[in-house]
């Protein structure tokens, strides 16, 4: 038990010192409480590590340099398959690197993403192609989509913007919510000098120092992703040989507003295959201009679907009996 303190024994000088110490302690406490820490992660081991340059052969019309969107989509669907294997089995992207390449070849074709060796992939083909592949072709109707695309990105026929695609550039909260919910989240960036690239989000670390919801550059927030230019953690003979590689970019709001565009820069691999460990350079400041998420069914949902299917089988057996 602590001994009682005789306040009368304190001099005015002692009391003044005590007040200063108390104020400093309170200041530190309030400063600590003022910041908000955001840290969300998905399981890196679930992601595919297909390299877009794997399609850079005559068989695929040398589409590799422009195949970032379909390749990131394959790596994202592999995540879906692994995180909800009871629902997908191996039917979404298969189990081998060759299987992934085959899915990628399907997605780049004219009836899906129509990825061109000269022009890449139009943004408005992404929701259409993935809905066609996952739901219409594969029958996985429990998968849901969401996203943020500026309306101006939908000026190319023939696909209208779905109702689940919100208008505008992506916001930090979309990434935080999507990753926290375990969604497969692909996003595009536009370089300062033109052109763009598609990446697959894995995690987000951000300490909002003043809890204002705005990512200042000085807060050093990091968005982690699998880059289809450099997607493998290991290379054998210069070619991808296993496990998804984690890359991160420095991310911030362009202006002092939560509605301002998100900027990103990172050290990007600049080569093709075979891999060259020294071939990296800064992207410079790029803008995150679209984001598209695919949700994994809740285990309870597809368990109920499975259970109802089993009940139907039992009923049929009883009727036959």
HELIX and SHEET records of a PDB file:
HELIX    1   1 UNK A    7  UNK A    9  5                                   3    
HELIX    2   2 UNK A   12  UNK A   34  1                                  23    
HELIX    3   3 UNK A   44  UNK A   46  5                                   3    
HELIX    4   4 UNK A   52  UNK A   55  5                                   4    
HELIX    5   5 UNK A   58  UNK A   60  5                                   3    
HELIX    6   6 UNK A   64  UNK A   66  5                                   3    
HELIX    7   7 UNK A   68  UNK A   83  1                                  16    
HELIX    8   8 UNK A   85  UNK A   88  1                                   4    
HELIX    9   9 UNK A   97  UNK A  108  1                                  12    
HELIX   10  10 UNK A  124  UNK A  131  1                                   8    
HELIX   11  11 UNK A  132  UNK A  137  3                                   6    
HELIX   12  12 UNK A  151  UNK A  154  5                                   4    
HELIX   13  13 UNK A  172  UNK A  180  1                                   9    
HELIX   14  14 UNK A  217  UNK A  219  5                                   3    
HELIX   15  15 UNK A  299  UNK A  320  1                                  22    
SHEET    1   A 6 UNK A  36  UNK A  41  0                                        
SHEET    2   A 6 UNK A 196  UNK A 208 -1                                        
SHEET    3   A 6 UNK A 184  UNK A 191 -1                                        
SHEET    4   A 6 UNK A 286  UNK A 295 -1                                        
SHEET    5   A 6 UNK A 144  UNK A 149 -1                                        
SHEET    6   A 6 UNK A 165  UNK A 167  1                                        
SHEET    1   B 5 UNK A  36  UNK A  41  0                                        
SHEET    2   B 5 UNK A 196  UNK A 208 -1                                        
SHEET    3   B 5 UNK A 221  UNK A 227 -1                                        
SHEET    4   B 5 UNK A 247  UNK A 253 -1                                        
SHEET    5   B 5 UNK A 262  UNK A 265 -1                                        
SHEET    1   C 2 UNK A 232  UNK A 236  0                                        
SHEET    2   C 2 UNK A 239  UNK A 244 -1                                        
SHEET    1   D 2 UNK A 267  UNK A 269  0                                        
SHEET    2   D 2 UNK A 280  UNK A 282 -1                                        
END                                                                             
